[in-house]
């Protein structure tokens, strides 16, 4: 698979579809089967039990009421519905205008849309800041694919200052708007502009809402690990600016680094623990590793689990 550097010459605002095609065609031949497919079944009807039928499909509650054996018949959902949910708040523009978390998220989503289109699966797009700003239905047409690529290209061209994040509210809205039993793929830095004590409980209340509606959830936790997690800054005074609130903090790195790293580690561990508890697949996505490398690794892993 090619590295991200090979695509730096592409002007992404006009060649997002070309980028997706080049990246996906580069590794799709290595996938022996689809990493994404319908994962649920819908109840269809009852029919009288016949000798030789599987006993696991017998409706014992109905037997207790009627004293007759009935089998449940199910219809498998063969077509996947996938909703991409992308955080477009100001913090996603870190560390700079040309190379940032938002570009990583948009490029990744574009490649997955291209992949799903080849598999004839349905895909939709939701964009959010402190509220849901775009939500489309999941469709599998070429026209819909072009519409989503155009929407993503507009995201790359936009510039948002002091736009805050409310991931929990957005996910509650998405849970109600999309078709049940969808695959929901979230791209976010998981940094919410809400009080620390509330952000975990609020976030996982919204994720529980998605799970209650029978959605499968995958979170790409997009970060610049070197700066945002490991806090690797020069050992000197800095002026730190909150991209979402505009708040300015002047501090010497030696005085705040240890506390920052510790609190970030506690938060990330709690996120990981909660995701495991709710059977949510969370992928650590360091933008410095390249979106194509992370996507390929994740898709290979997912394919092996099927």
Steps between C-alpha positions, in 0.01 A plus 500: 500500500625847419595745770326831561801693367430373149174697501635831629513637145123456459290809552250342738226758459454392138639145498351330806334233287826436314686469829244251632521295181879484506519404866221241496606337173845475654395263777158358410656217301659377822163458669364152438148592610311811598590641843150651512172320449151476648526378857138465612184306429136606497213281622273412207226257607398183687440168331405157632796298621593210273704198602860569418478877553753654737366500856682828572240686294200364692294772670455346845290791627251443220505125575404574862199697380381275213644155583626493139856521370581796278836598351612859462613593151749781453614707206865593504592856414749455218561868423698708745394850597794706619483850647817708521491751786775763480597761758560832318550720809798733535717255696508273193708766318800425724796519448484721186293589193666254261559197724237442765255258657211610281691428180584156639132434578375622161758299305421186702124538454541559126698178461244299696215649294681397184549150639134465601387622158705225336325251731159649409432589863317812614683793661390825662675801651447700819707808587493667839652770719299592811197384301425287196571708188439238230327163495431299186323170451705194415490423128716298263469700177779669306313830521491472879870417511582813298278708728685375810840562341388856419387550860833370630692725262308798638606394850865506392459851360321639804669678788333503841624707793363462851244234402443268791426127525202314639550142390236364737220717360598419142501123562158515666370673186668252268358205697147622432549606137668199341362156419523249784771236483751722322877504530593839650861611448599806704806716427574734791777604736251421781579836662170658601450860611304400810574470870749220576271318744220483245676421175546125549147435629342722231704338225420145600133578549495591130700189406255286700224664297668379181543149641136494617396566140706195395783692335856373485738780599863557401689803630818630339654707780696744284793675670837657441652262754835674518347830615155418642580179686873501568523882531830521314570873490829683536597557863424873512207737558212457254171670426234230466175600326177298532380477139138458608464772763786737414628478857873571533728335755860609544712233669843340510482142373706368793232620744194353329623197302480236775149598610375525142637160397357336811151644453497417130602141577221465759245633250616272218501196727146577611393535137659165413340330800154631420532404134598146595208485743250596229668290227601808304807469279731796568798554272790723607568708189819705521503733200879467481462132406310584181132437439564234234720290730249516786206415273679203346600363841149537634329344197734200506432457871125527447505255212676238715230539767221416255 
